[in-house]
Amino acid sequence: MLDAPFQLLLDLRQDTNLFYIFVAILAVLLCIFFLQIFGGLLLFWDKVVPACLVVLVTGVLAAGGHYFLFPDPCKCGLTRIEAFEEVVADHIWGQQVATGMVVEAMKAHRAARKRNPLVMSLHGGPGTGKTAMSMLLARSMFGHKDDEELGTSGVYVIDKPVGATREEYREFIMTTLDGALKSARGSLVVFQDMASVPGNIGSLLKAIFEDSDHNYPCKNEAIFLLSTHIGSKNLEDVALDSWKDGIDRDRINRRELQAAITAASSDTDDRWHRRMIEHNLITKSIPFLPLDRSTVRRCIIQEMIYLRFLDEDRKSKDVQAAMRRRKFNPVTHPVFAETGCANISLTV
C-alpha cells in the first residue's frame, strides 16, 4: 500500500527541481495543519491547559517522577557527589590527583547499572589527607556531624577500640559492617588503619558482598574507604623524581602512581591489599602524595588562624619557626614533610 508513495518520492528525487517543489508543498500543508490545531487550542485555552497539566504531571510521575518526591534512600550519598566536588579543593590541599580520582570513581559507580560496593583503598603516609578527605566526604555527601553518634547519618568509622583484644576488634568489625549494610539506606564505611585490622578482611568482605540483596538491601550503594600506609615510600620516590624533572604534582602520570602501589602491595608482608585485588574487591587504589613545603606552610598558617596565634606583625617569623620544627625528607632533597600536616598544632 505504501509502495506507490515511496516510488513517487524516488522518482521525484531523480528530478531535483520537482523534488524541492514537492517538499515545499508538503511543508506548507504541514504548517496549515499545525496552525489549525493551534487555533483550536486558543479557542478552548481555559479547558485545554488544565487538562494538559494533569496529563503532564501524571506522565512524569508514571515515568519515575516519584524518585524526585521520594528519593531512593539507598542512593542518599551518591546523589550528592557534586557537593563534595565543590568543597574538596578548599579543604584538601596538595592532593589534586587523589581527589580527582575519588570523584571520578564515585561518579562512575553512580552511573553503572550493575555494580558491587565501591571500595577505594587510600594509600599514603601520615598526614597526607586520607582521614581528612574521608571525613569531608562524610560531611558533604552524608550530612555527618562530627559530634553525632556513628551510624546516625549512615557513616561508620572503624578503628580499634581502646584496650580491645584482637578477637573483640574482629567482632566489632563484623557487627559494624552487618549493621551498616542491613540499614535501608546508603552507607559510608571508613577503615582508619588497615594495618591494625585482624584476620583476613578480604574474605569477610567477599562473604558480605556475595550475600543476598534481601539481607543487605543497600549494599551495592555502599562506599568503603580503606586507609593504609602501603606504598607511601614508593609514592614518595615517584613524587621526588617528578619534582626533580620539574613536573607539577597534579600532572604526575597516574599509571606510574598505580604501578608504585602495586609494587608495594607485592613486597609488603601485609597481604590484605593483594588478596583483595585478587578477589576483585578493590574498585580503585587512590595515591596520596607526600606533602611539599608550600602545602605544610599553608597548614601551619591555617592552624595559627584557627588557634588565634597568628600575629600579622610576626607572621613571617612565626611561620618560619614552625616550619623549622617539622622534619622533611629525603636528606639529600628535603622537600616532603615526614608526617605531612599531621599533629600540626604541636608544631605551632
TALIN-V372972 format. One record per pair of residues at least 24 apart in sequence whose ideal C-beta (glycine too) atoms are under 10 Angstrom apart, sorted by the first residue. I is the first residue (numbers start at 1). J is the second residue. D is the distance in whole Angstrom. If there is no record, write none. Layout:
BEGIN
i->I j->J d->D
i->I j->J d->D
END
This chain:
BEGIN
i->72 j->185 d->9
i->72 j->186 d->9
i->72 j->218 d->9
i->72 j->221 d->8
i->73 j->154 d->9
i->73 j->183 d->9
i->73 j->184 d->6
i->73 j->185 d->4
i->73 j->186 d->7
i->73 j->217 d->9
i->73 j->218 d->7
i->73 j->221 d->9
i->74 j->183 d->10
i->74 j->184 d->7
i->74 j->185 d->6
i->74 j->186 d->5
i->74 j->187 d->9
i->74 j->217 d->7
i->74 j->218 d->4
i->74 j->219 d->9
i->74 j->220 d->8
i->74 j->221 d->4
i->74 j->222 d->9
i->75 j->110 d->8
i->75 j->185 d->9
i->75 j->186 d->6
i->75 j->218 d->8
i->75 j->221 d->6
i->76 j->141 d->8
i->76 j->142 d->7
i->76 j->143 d->9
i->76 j->153 d->9
i->76 j->154 d->7
i->76 j->185 d->6
i->76 j->186 d->5
i->76 j->187 d->9
i->76 j->218 d->9
i->76 j->221 d->8
i->77 j->106 d->9
i->77 j->110 d->10
i->77 j->118 d->10
i->77 j->137 d->8
i->77 j->138 d->9
i->77 j->140 d->10
i->77 j->141 d->5
i->77 j->142 d->5
i->77 j->143 d->9
i->77 j->144 d->10
i->77 j->153 d->9
i->77 j->154 d->7
i->77 j->155 d->9
i->77 j->185 d->9
i->77 j->186 d->4
i->77 j->187 d->8
i->77 j->188 d->6
i->77 j->218 d->10
i->77 j->221 d->7
i->77 j->222 d->9
i->77 j->223 d->7
i->78 j->106 d->7
i->78 j->107 d->9
i->78 j->109 d->7
i->78 j->110 d->5
i->78 j->111 d->10
i->78 j->118 d->9
i->78 j->141 d->8
i->78 j->186 d->6
i->78 j->221 d->6
i->78 j->222 d->10
i->78 j->223 d->8
i->79 j->110 d->8
i->79 j->141 d->8
i->79 j->186 d->9
i->80 j->106 d->10
i->80 j->137 d->10
i->80 j->140 d->7
i->80 j->141 d->4
i->80 j->142 d->8
i->80 j->143 d->8
i->80 j->186 d->10
i->81 j->106 d->5
i->81 j->107 d->6
i->81 j->109 d->9
i->81 j->110 d->7
i->81 j->137 d->9
i->81 j->140 d->9
i->81 j->141 d->7
i->82 j->107 d->9
i->82 j->140 d->9
i->82 j->141 d->9
i->83 j->137 d->10
i->83 j->139 d->9
i->83 j->140 d->5
i->83 j->141 d->6
i->83 j->142 d->10
i->83 j->143 d->10
i->84 j->133 d->9
i->84 j->136 d->7
i->84 j->137 d->5
i->84 j->138 d->9
i->84 j->139 d->9
i->84 j->140 d->4
i->84 j->141 d->5
i->84 j->142 d->10
i->85 j->140 d->9
i->85 j->141 d->10
i->86 j->140 d->8
i->87 j->136 d->7
i->87 j->137 d->10
i->87 j->139 d->9
i->87 j->140 d->6
i->88 j->129 d->10
i->88 j->132 d->10
i->88 j->133 d->7
i->88 j->136 d->6
i->88 j->137 d->8
i->88 j->140 d->8
i->90 j->136 d->10
i->91 j->129 d->9
i->91 j->132 d->7
i->91 j->133 d->8
i->91 j->135 d->9
i->91 j->136 d->5
i->91 j->139 d->9
i->91 j->140 d->9
i->92 j->128 d->10
i->92 j->129 d->5
i->92 j->130 d->10
i->92 j->132 d->6
i->92 j->133 d->5
i->92 j->136 d->7
i->92 j->137 d->10
i->92 j->288 d->9
i->93 j->129 d->7
i->93 j->132 d->9
i->93 j->291 d->8
i->93 j->294 d->9
i->93 j->295 d->5
i->93 j->296 d->9
i->93 j->298 d->6
i->93 j->299 d->7
i->93 j->302 d->9
i->93 j->341 d->8
i->94 j->128 d->8
i->94 j->129 d->8
i->94 j->249 d->7
i->94 j->250 d->9
i->94 j->288 d->9
i->94 j->289 d->7
i->94 j->290 d->9
i->94 j->291 d->5
i->94 j->292 d->7
i->94 j->294 d->8
i->94 j->295 d->4
i->94 j->296 d->9
i->94 j->298 d->8
i->94 j->299 d->9
i->94 j->337 d->10
i->94 j->340 d->9
i->94 j->341 d->9
i->95 j->124 d->8
i->95 j->128 d->7
i->95 j->129 d->5
i->95 j->130 d->9
i->95 j->132 d->9
i->95 j->133 d->7
i->95 j->249 d->9
i->95 j->250 d->9
i->95 j->286 d->9
i->95 j->287 d->9
i->95 j->288 d->6
i->95 j->289 d->7
i->95 j->291 d->8
i->95 j->295 d->9
i->96 j->248 d->9
i->96 j->249 d->7
i->96 j->250 d->4
i->96 j->251 d->9
i->96 j->252 d->10
i->96 j->289 d->9
i->97 j->239 d->10
i->97 j->249 d->7
i->97 j->250 d->6
i->97 j->251 d->9
i->97 j->252 d->6
i->97 j->253 d->10
i->97 j->254 d->7
i->97 j->257 d->7
i->97 j->286 d->9
i->97 j->287 d->6
i->97 j->288 d->9
i->97 j->289 d->7
i->98 j->122 d->8
i->98 j->123 d->9
i->98 j->124 d->8
i->98 j->128 d->8
i->98 j->129 d->7
i->98 j->130 d->8
i->98 j->133 d->7
i->98 j->257 d->9
i->98 j->286 d->5
i->98 j->287 d->6
i->98 j->288 d->5
i->98 j->289 d->7
i->99 j->129 d->8
i->99 j->133 d->7
i->99 j->136 d->9
i->99 j->137 d->10
i->99 j->250 d->10
i->99 j->286 d->9
i->99 j->288 d->10
i->100 j->250 d->8
i->100 j->254 d->9
i->100 j->286 d->10
i->101 j->254 d->7
i->101 j->257 d->9
i->101 j->258 d->10
i->101 j->284 d->6
i->101 j->285 d->9
i->101 j->286 d->5
i->101 j->287 d->8
i->102 j->133 d->7
i->102 j->134 d->10
i->102 j->137 d->8
i->102 j->223 d->10
i->102 j->225 d->9
i->102 j->284 d->8
i->102 j->286 d->6
i->103 j->137 d->10
i->104 j->284 d->8
i->105 j->223 d->9
i->105 j->283 d->6
i->105 j->284 d->4
i->105 j->286 d->8
i->106 j->137 d->9
i->106 j->141 d->8
i->106 j->223 d->7
i->106 j->283 d->10
i->106 j->284 d->10
i->108 j->283 d->9
i->108 j->284 d->9
i->109 j->220 d->9
i->109 j->221 d->9
i->109 j->223 d->8
i->109 j->283 d->7
i->109 j->284 d->9
i->110 j->221 d->9
i->112 j->220 d->9
i->114 j->220 d->9
i->115 j->220 d->5
i->115 j->221 d->8
i->115 j->283 d->9
i->116 j->209 d->6
i->116 j->210 d->9
i->116 j->219 d->8
i->116 j->220 d->6
i->116 j->222 d->9
i->116 j->280 d->8
i->116 j->281 d->8
i->116 j->283 d->8
i->117 j->181 d->8
i->117 j->187 d->9
i->117 j->189 d->9
i->117 j->205 d->8
i->117 j->208 d->9
i->117 j->209 d->6
i->117 j->216 d->9
i->117 j->218 d->10
i->117 j->219 d->6
i->117 j->220 d->6
i->117 j->221 d->8
i->117 j->222 d->4
i->117 j->223 d->7
i->117 j->224 d->6
i->117 j->281 d->9
i->117 j->283 d->8
i->118 j->188 d->10
i->118 j->220 d->9
i->118 j->221 d->8
i->118 j->222 d->7
i->118 j->223 d->5
i->118 j->224 d->7
i->118 j->225 d->9
i->118 j->282 d->10
i->118 j->283 d->5
i->118 j->284 d->8
i->119 j->189 d->9
i->119 j->205 d->7
i->119 j->209 d->9
i->119 j->222 d->9
i->119 j->223 d->8
i->119 j->224 d->4
i->119 j->225 d->8
i->119 j->226 d->7
i->119 j->276 d->8
i->119 j->280 d->10
i->119 j->281 d->6
i->119 j->282 d->5
i->119 j->283 d->5
i->119 j->284 d->8
i->119 j->285 d->10
i->120 j->223 d->8
i->120 j->224 d->7
i->120 j->225 d->6
i->120 j->226 d->7
i->120 j->227 d->10
i->120 j->282 d->7
i->120 j->283 d->6
i->120 j->284 d->5
i->120 j->285 d->7
i->120 j->286 d->5
i->121 j->191 d->9
i->121 j->194 d->8
i->121 j->224 d->9
i->121 j->225 d->8
i->121 j->226 d->4
i->121 j->227 d->8
i->121 j->228 d->6
i->121 j->230 d->8
i->121 j->231 d->9
i->121 j->261 d->8
i->121 j->265 d->9
i->121 j->272 d->9
i->121 j->273 d->6
i->121 j->276 d->8
i->121 j->277 d->9
i->121 j->281 d->10
i->121 j->282 d->5
i->121 j->283 d->9
i->121 j->284 d->8
i->121 j->285 d->5
i->121 j->286 d->7
i->121 j->287 d->10
i->122 j->190 d->9
i->122 j->191 d->9
i->122 j->194 d->9
i->122 j->225 d->6
i->122 j->226 d->7
i->122 j->227 d->5
i->122 j->228 d->7
i->122 j->229 d->10
i->122 j->284 d->10
i->122 j->285 d->8
i->122 j->286 d->5
i->122 j->287 d->9
i->122 j->288 d->6
i->123 j->194 d->10
i->123 j->226 d->9
i->123 j->227 d->9
i->123 j->228 d->6
i->123 j->229 d->8
i->123 j->230 d->6
i->123 j->231 d->4
i->123 j->232 d->7
i->123 j->234 d->9
i->123 j->235 d->7
i->123 j->257 d->9
i->123 j->258 d->10
i->123 j->260 d->9
i->123 j->261 d->5
i->123 j->264 d->8
i->123 j->265 d->9
i->123 j->273 d->9
i->123 j->285 d->6
i->123 j->286 d->7
i->123 j->287 d->6
i->123 j->288 d->6
i->123 j->289 d->10
i->124 j->227 d->9
i->124 j->228 d->8
i->124 j->229 d->7
i->124 j->230 d->9
i->124 j->231 d->8
i->124 j->232 d->5
i->124 j->235 d->6
i->124 j->236 d->9
i->124 j->261 d->10
i->124 j->286 d->8
i->124 j->287 d->7
i->124 j->288 d->3
i->124 j->289 d->7
i->124 j->290 d->7
i->124 j->291 d->9
i->124 j->340 d->8
i->125 j->229 d->6
i->125 j->231 d->9
i->125 j->232 d->4
i->125 j->233 d->8
i->125 j->235 d->8
i->125 j->236 d->7
i->125 j->288 d->8
i->125 j->289 d->9
i->125 j->290 d->6
i->125 j->291 d->9
i->125 j->329 d->9
i->125 j->336 d->9
i->125 j->337 d->9
i->125 j->338 d->8
i->125 j->339 d->7
i->125 j->340 d->6
i->125 j->342 d->9
i->126 j->229 d->7
i->126 j->232 d->8
i->126 j->290 d->10
i->126 j->337 d->10
i->126 j->338 d->8
i->126 j->339 d->5
i->126 j->340 d->6
i->126 j->341 d->9
i->126 j->342 d->5
i->126 j->343 d->9
i->127 j->288 d->10
i->127 j->290 d->9
i->127 j->291 d->7
i->127 j->296 d->9
i->127 j->299 d->9
i->127 j->326 d->10
i->127 j->337 d->7
i->127 j->338 d->9
i->127 j->339 d->5
i->127 j->340 d->3
i->127 j->341 d->5
i->127 j->342 d->3
i->127 j->343 d->7
i->127 j->344 d->8
i->128 j->229 d->10
i->128 j->232 d->8
i->128 j->235 d->9
i->128 j->287 d->10
i->128 j->288 d->4
i->128 j->289 d->7
i->128 j->290 d->6
i->128 j->291 d->6
i->128 j->295 d->9
i->128 j->336 d->10
i->128 j->337 d->9
i->128 j->339 d->9
i->128 j->340 d->5
i->128 j->341 d->8
i->128 j->342 d->8
i->129 j->288 d->6
i->129 j->289 d->9
i->129 j->291 d->8
i->129 j->295 d->9
i->129 j->340 d->7
i->129 j->341 d->8
i->129 j->342 d->10
i->130 j->190 d->9
i->130 j->192 d->9
i->130 j->193 d->10
i->130 j->225 d->8
i->130 j->226 d->10
i->130 j->227 d->5
i->130 j->228 d->8
i->130 j->229 d->9
i->130 j->286 d->8
i->130 j->288 d->6
i->130 j->340 d->10
i->131 j->157 d->9
i->131 j->159 d->10
i->131 j->190 d->8
i->131 j->192 d->7
i->131 j->193 d->10
i->131 j->225 d->9
i->131 j->227 d->7
i->131 j->342 d->9
i->132 j->340 d->10
i->132 j->341 d->8
i->132 j->342 d->10
i->133 j->225 d->8
i->133 j->227 d->10
i->133 j->286 d->9
i->133 j->288 d->8
i->134 j->188 d->8
i->134 j->189 d->10
i->134 j->190 d->5
i->134 j->191 d->9
i->134 j->192 d->8
i->134 j->223 d->10
i->134 j->225 d->5
i->134 j->226 d->10
i->134 j->227 d->7
i->135 j->188 d->10
i->135 j->190 d->8
i->135 j->225 d->10
i->137 j->188 d->7
i->137 j->190 d->9
i->137 j->223 d->8
i->137 j->225 d->8
i->138 j->188 d->6
i->138 j->190 d->7
i->138 j->223 d->10
i->138 j->225 d->9
i->141 j->186 d->9
i->141 j->188 d->7
i->141 j->223 d->8
i->142 j->185 d->9
i->142 j->186 d->8
i->142 j->187 d->8
i->142 j->188 d->6
i->142 j->223 d->9
i->144 j->188 d->8
i->150 j->176 d->8
i->150 j->179 d->10
i->150 j->180 d->9
i->150 j->190 d->10
i->151 j->176 d->8
i->151 j->179 d->7
i->151 j->180 d->7
i->151 j->183 d->8
i->151 j->187 d->8
i->153 j->185 d->9
i->153 j->187 d->9
i->153 j->188 d->9
i->154 j->180 d->8
i->154 j->183 d->7
i->154 j->185 d->5
i->154 j->186 d->6
i->154 j->187 d->5
i->154 j->188 d->6
i->154 j->189 d->9
i->154 j->218 d->9
i->154 j->221 d->10
i->154 j->222 d->9
i->154 j->223 d->10
i->155 j->180 d->9
i->155 j->187 d->7
i->155 j->188 d->5
i->155 j->189 d->8
i->155 j->190 d->7
i->155 j->223 d->10
i->156 j->180 d->5
i->156 j->181 d->10
i->156 j->183 d->10
i->156 j->187 d->6
i->156 j->188 d->7
i->156 j->189 d->5
i->156 j->190 d->7
i->156 j->191 d->10
i->156 j->222 d->10
i->156 j->224 d->10
i->157 j->188 d->9
i->157 j->189 d->8
i->157 j->190 d->5
i->157 j->191 d->8
i->157 j->192 d->6
i->157 j->225 d->10
i->158 j->189 d->7
i->158 j->190 d->7
i->158 j->191 d->5
i->158 j->192 d->7
i->158 j->193 d->9
i->158 j->194 d->10
i->158 j->196 d->10
i->158 j->197 d->8
i->158 j->201 d->10
i->158 j->224 d->10
i->158 j->225 d->10
i->158 j->226 d->10
i->158 j->227 d->10
i->159 j->190 d->9
i->159 j->191 d->8
i->159 j->192 d->4
i->159 j->193 d->7
i->159 j->196 d->8
i->159 j->197 d->10
i->159 j->227 d->10
i->160 j->192 d->8
i->160 j->193 d->7
i->160 j->196 d->5
i->160 j->197 d->8
i->160 j->198 d->9
i->164 j->198 d->10
i->165 j->198 d->9
i->166 j->196 d->10
i->166 j->197 d->10
i->166 j->198 d->5
i->166 j->199 d->8
i->167 j->198 d->8
i->167 j->199 d->9
i->168 j->198 d->9
i->169 j->196 d->8
i->169 j->197 d->8
i->169 j->198 d->6
i->169 j->199 d->9
i->170 j->197 d->8
i->170 j->198 d->5
i->170 j->199 d->6
i->170 j->201 d->9
i->170 j->204 d->8
i->171 j->198 d->10
i->172 j->198 d->10
i->173 j->197 d->7
i->173 j->198 d->8
i->173 j->199 d->9
i->173 j->201 d->8
i->173 j->204 d->7
i->173 j->205 d->10
i->174 j->199 d->10
i->174 j->204 d->7
i->174 j->208 d->9
i->177 j->201 d->10
i->177 j->204 d->8
i->177 j->205 d->8
i->177 j->208 d->6
i->177 j->216 d->9
i->177 j->219 d->10
i->177 j->222 d->9
i->177 j->224 d->9
i->178 j->208 d->8
i->178 j->211 d->10
i->178 j->215 d->9
i->178 j->216 d->8
i->180 j->208 d->10
i->180 j->216 d->9
i->180 j->218 d->9
i->180 j->219 d->9
i->180 j->222 d->7
i->180 j->224 d->10
i->181 j->208 d->6
i->181 j->209 d->9
i->181 j->211 d->8
i->181 j->215 d->8
i->181 j->216 d->4
i->181 j->217 d->8
i->181 j->218 d->7
i->181 j->219 d->5
i->181 j->220 d->10
i->181 j->221 d->10
i->181 j->222 d->6
i->182 j->215 d->7
i->182 j->216 d->6
i->182 j->217 d->8
i->182 j->218 d->9
i->182 j->219 d->9
i->183 j->216 d->9
i->183 j->217 d->9
i->183 j->218 d->7
i->183 j->222 d->10
i->184 j->217 d->6
i->184 j->218 d->6
i->185 j->217 d->9
i->185 j->218 d->6
i->185 j->221 d->9
i->185 j->222 d->10
i->186 j->218 d->6
i->186 j->219 d->10
i->186 j->220 d->10
i->186 j->221 d->4
i->186 j->222 d->7
i->186 j->223 d->8
i->187 j->216 d->10
i->187 j->218 d->7
i->187 j->219 d->9
i->187 j->221 d->8
i->187 j->222 d->5
i->187 j->223 d->7
i->187 j->224 d->9
i->188 j->222 d->7
i->188 j->223 d->5
i->188 j->224 d->8
i->188 j->225 d->7
i->189 j->222 d->7
i->189 j->223 d->7
i->189 j->224 d->5
i->189 j->225 d->7
i->189 j->226 d->9
i->190 j->223 d->9
i->190 j->224 d->8
i->190 j->225 d->5
i->190 j->226 d->8
i->190 j->227 d->7
i->191 j->224 d->7
i->191 j->225 d->7
i->191 j->226 d->5
i->191 j->227 d->6
i->191 j->228 d->8
i->192 j->225 d->9
i->192 j->226 d->9
i->192 j->227 d->6
i->193 j->226 d->9
i->193 j->227 d->6
i->193 j->228 d->8
i->193 j->229 d->8
i->194 j->226 d->5
i->194 j->227 d->6
i->194 j->228 d->4
i->194 j->229 d->9
i->194 j->230 d->8
i->194 j->270 d->8
i->194 j->272 d->6
i->194 j->273 d->8
i->194 j->276 d->10
i->195 j->227 d->9
i->195 j->228 d->7
i->195 j->229 d->7
i->195 j->230 d->8
i->195 j->268 d->10
i->195 j->270 d->6
i->195 j->272 d->9
i->197 j->226 d->9
i->197 j->228 d->10
i->197 j->270 d->10
i->197 j->272 d->7
i->199 j->272 d->9
i->200 j->271 d->9
i->200 j->272 d->7
i->200 j->275 d->7
i->200 j->276 d->10
i->201 j->226 d->8
i->201 j->272 d->6
i->201 j->273 d->10
i->201 j->275 d->9
i->201 j->276 d->8
i->201 j->281 d->9
i->202 j->271 d->9
i->202 j->272 d->6
i->202 j->273 d->9
i->202 j->274 d->9
i->202 j->275 d->4
i->202 j->276 d->4
i->202 j->277 d->9
i->202 j->278 d->8
i->202 j->279 d->6
i->202 j->281 d->6
i->202 j->282 d->9
i->203 j->272 d->10
i->203 j->275 d->8
i->203 j->276 d->10
i->203 j->279 d->8
i->203 j->281 d->10
i->205 j->272 d->10
i->205 j->276 d->7
i->205 j->279 d->8
i->205 j->281 d->6
i->205 j->282 d->10
i->206 j->275 d->9
i->206 j->276 d->8
i->206 j->279 d->5
i->206 j->280 d->9
i->206 j->281 d->6
i->209 j->279 d->9
i->209 j->280 d->10
i->209 j->281 d->7
i->223 j->283 d->9
i->224 j->281 d->9
i->224 j->282 d->9
i->224 j->283 d->9
i->225 j->286 d->9
i->226 j->272 d->9
i->226 j->273 d->8
i->226 j->276 d->8
i->226 j->281 d->10
i->226 j->282 d->8
i->226 j->285 d->9
i->226 j->286 d->10
i->227 j->286 d->10
i->227 j->288 d->9
i->228 j->261 d->10
i->228 j->264 d->10
i->228 j->265 d->9
i->228 j->268 d->9
i->228 j->270 d->8
i->228 j->272 d->8
i->228 j->273 d->7
i->228 j->285 d->9
i->229 j->264 d->9
i->229 j->268 d->9
i->229 j->270 d->9
i->229 j->288 d->10
i->230 j->261 d->7
i->230 j->264 d->5
i->230 j->265 d->6
i->230 j->267 d->9
i->230 j->268 d->6
i->230 j->270 d->7
i->230 j->272 d->9
i->230 j->273 d->6
i->230 j->274 d->9
i->230 j->285 d->9
i->231 j->257 d->9
i->231 j->258 d->10
i->231 j->259 d->10
i->231 j->260 d->6
i->231 j->261 d->4
i->231 j->262 d->8
i->231 j->263 d->8
i->231 j->264 d->4
i->231 j->265 d->7
i->231 j->267 d->9
i->231 j->268 d->8
i->231 j->273 d->9
i->231 j->285 d->8
i->231 j->287 d->7
i->231 j->288 d->9
i->232 j->260 d->10
i->232 j->261 d->10
i->232 j->264 d->8
i->232 j->287 d->9
i->232 j->288 d->8
i->232 j->289 d->9
i->232 j->290 d->8
i->233 j->260 d->9
i->233 j->264 d->7
i->233 j->267 d->10
i->233 j->290 d->10
i->233 j->329 d->10
i->234 j->259 d->9
i->234 j->260 d->4
i->234 j->261 d->7
i->234 j->262 d->9
i->234 j->263 d->6
i->234 j->264 d->5
i->234 j->265 d->10
i->234 j->267 d->9
i->234 j->287 d->9
i->235 j->260 d->5
i->235 j->261 d->7
i->235 j->264 d->8
i->235 j->287 d->5
i->235 j->288 d->7
i->235 j->289 d->6
i->235 j->290 d->7
i->235 j->336 d->10
i->236 j->260 d->9
i->236 j->289 d->8
i->236 j->290 d->5
i->236 j->329 d->7
i->236 j->330 d->8
i->236 j->335 d->10
i->236 j->336 d->6
i->236 j->338 d->10
i->237 j->290 d->10
i->237 j->330 d->9
i->238 j->287 d->8
i->238 j->289 d->8
i->238 j->290 d->10
i->239 j->287 d->9
i->239 j->289 d->5
i->239 j->290 d->6
i->239 j->291 d->10
i->239 j->292 d->8
i->239 j->335 d->9
i->239 j->336 d->7
i->240 j->290 d->8
i->240 j->329 d->9
i->240 j->330 d->7
i->240 j->332 d->9
i->240 j->333 d->6
i->240 j->335 d->7
i->240 j->336 d->7
i->242 j->289 d->9
i->243 j->290 d->10
i->243 j->292 d->8
i->243 j->333 d->8
i->243 j->335 d->6
i->243 j->336 d->8
i->244 j->333 d->7
i->244 j->335 d->9
i->249 j->289 d->6
i->249 j->290 d->9
i->249 j->291 d->10
i->249 j->292 d->7
i->249 j->295 d->9
i->250 j->289 d->9
i->252 j->287 d->9
i->252 j->289 d->7
i->254 j->287 d->8
i->256 j->287 d->9
i->257 j->285 d->9
i->257 j->286 d->9
i->257 j->287 d->4
i->257 j->288 d->10
i->257 j->289 d->8
i->258 j->284 d->9
i->258 j->285 d->6
i->258 j->286 d->10
i->258 j->287 d->7
i->260 j->285 d->10
i->260 j->287 d->7
i->261 j->285 d->5
i->261 j->286 d->9
i->261 j->287 d->6
i->288 j->340 d->9
i->289 j->336 d->8
i->289 j->340 d->10
i->290 j->328 d->9
i->290 j->329 d->8
i->290 j->335 d->8
i->290 j->336 d->4
i->290 j->337 d->7
i->290 j->338 d->8
i->290 j->339 d->10
i->290 j->340 d->7
i->291 j->326 d->10
i->291 j->328 d->10
i->291 j->335 d->10
i->291 j->336 d->7
i->291 j->337 d->5
i->291 j->338 d->10
i->291 j->339 d->9
i->291 j->340 d->4
i->291 j->341 d->6
i->291 j->342 d->10
i->292 j->328 d->9
i->292 j->335 d->6
i->292 j->336 d->6
i->292 j->337 d->8
i->292 j->340 d->10
i->293 j->323 d->7
i->293 j->326 d->9
i->293 j->328 d->7
i->293 j->334 d->9
i->293 j->335 d->6
i->293 j->336 d->8
i->293 j->337 d->7
i->294 j->335 d->10
i->295 j->336 d->10
i->295 j->337 d->8
i->295 j->340 d->8
i->295 j->341 d->7
i->296 j->322 d->9
i->296 j->323 d->7
i->296 j->326 d->6
i->296 j->328 d->8
i->296 j->336 d->9
i->296 j->337 d->5
i->296 j->339 d->10
i->296 j->340 d->7
i->296 j->341 d->6
i->296 j->344 d->8
i->296 j->347 d->9
i->297 j->322 d->9
i->297 j->323 d->6
i->297 j->326 d->9
i->297 j->337 d->10
i->298 j->341 d->9
i->299 j->326 d->9
i->299 j->337 d->9
i->299 j->340 d->8
i->299 j->341 d->4
i->299 j->342 d->9
i->299 j->344 d->5
i->299 j->347 d->9
i->299 j->348 d->9
i->300 j->325 d->9
i->300 j->326 d->8
i->300 j->341 d->8
i->300 j->344 d->6
i->300 j->345 d->10
i->300 j->347 d->7
i->300 j->348 d->6
i->301 j->348 d->9
i->302 j->341 d->9
i->302 j->344 d->8
i->302 j->348 d->10
i->303 j->341 d->8
i->303 j->344 d->5
i->303 j->345 d->6
i->303 j->346 d->10
i->303 j->347 d->8
i->303 j->348 d->5
i->304 j->344 d->9
i->304 j->345 d->10
i->304 j->348 d->6
i->306 j->344 d->10
i->306 j->345 d->8
i->306 j->348 d->9
i->307 j->345 d->7
i->307 j->348 d->6
i->309 j->345 d->10
i->309 j->348 d->6
i->310 j->348 d->9
i->318 j->348 d->8
i->319 j->348 d->9
i->321 j->347 d->9
i->321 j->348 d->9
i->322 j->346 d->10
i->322 j->347 d->5
i->322 j->348 d->5
i->323 j->347 d->8
END
